[in-house]
Amino acid sequence: MQKYCLALDLNNHPDLIAEYIEYHKNVWPEIQKSIKDSGITNLEIYNIGDRLFMIMETNADFSFAEKAKRDAENPKVQEWENLMWKFQKALPQAQSGEKWILMDKIFELK
């Protein structure tokens, strides 16, 4: 199992944040299927204010590049992603079109 942590911001407007949270209470089945089919075994998103934090657990074969390729070819995933841009705001260090940014682990209690 691999674990990845990613961050993203939301547009800082209470109504948009509330709507974003509502969408995630009922993520479309096609989106859930695409996540599972890519090798993601568990995915959690946390929110505070306009900040999002995602924890992904994947199987050993998971590839960000392969997931991006499959997502680009999936019209329903593209529809979801375009809808989510209404709420999301890229982090300052994001590349053009990039959403979730992979975080560096700096501490682990063992």
SULLINJO-V355806 format. One record per helix or strand of 2 or more residues. SS is the DSSP state (H for helix, E for strand). FROM is the first residue (numbers start at 1). TO is the last residue. Records with the same first field share a line. If there is no record, write none. Layout:
SS=FROM-TO ; FROM-TO
This chain:
E=2-10 ; 40-48 ; 51-58 ; 88-89 ; 101-102
H=14-25 ; 29-37 ; 64-72 ; 75-84
